[in-house]
Amino acid sequence: GLSVEPVSTQVIPRDRHAMFFAVLGVIASSIERLSTEVRHLQRTEVLEAEEFFSAGQKGSSAMPHKRNPILTENLTGLARLVRSAVTPAMENVALWHERDISHSSVERGIGPDATVHLDFALHRLGGVIENLLVYPENMMSTIDSMGGLHNSQRILLALVEKGVSREDSYRLVQRNAMRTWKKEGDLLDLLKQDEEVSSRLTDSELEALFDLGYHFKHVDTTFERVFGRS
C-alpha cells in the first residue's frame, strides 16, 4: 500500500517517519490510560475490577494476600518504551542538506523495538479486557459510601434552573456536602432539611436528581456508536 514519495532527495523526508512513531506513541498512551485504570480498580481497598487471577497464582512475593495487576503494570512499562521512540524520530527530521543518513542508526533500533513492543502490548491488553473480572456490587458500595456526594452538580444546576444564582446555588449545595463529608448525614436527607433548598426543590424533585439511571441514559447509544459499526 505504499505509494511513491512525491518529493525526495537522497532520502525520504523523515517527517513521514516521525508521524508514524508519534501515532505509535499515542496508541501506547491509550494503552497506558486503560492499564492505569485497571491498576487503580484492582487496589485492595477498591477492588471494583481486577485482572484474572488463576488458582495457585502468586501476587506479591512478600504479602500473600495481594493479587497484583502484573499484566497492566507490564503494559504501563511497555507504553513508556514505545513513547521513548517518538523523540528520536522527531530528531531525525532535520538532516544536513536534506541528504545525510544520520537517521538510519536510530531507525534500525526504534523501528523494530517500537512496533514489536506495541504489537505485544495490544495483544496483551486484549487478553486483559477479555478476562477482566468486574464487581458491580463493590462499585455500588463505593458509590453508597459517598453519601450521595456524586450528585452535587445535578443539584447545583437544578437550583440554577429554579432561578437561584449560580453563586448561591453553589453555597447551598456545598454547605450540605461538607456536612456529608463529616458523616453528619446523607446529602439527600440534609438537602431536604435545608429550608433554602426545599423552598426551591420538592422532596420528589430532589429524589429524582439522585437517580443513578440519569448517568446511564446514553450507554446503549455509546456502545452502538463504537461497536455497532459494520
Disulfide bonds with the S-S distance in Angstrom:
none
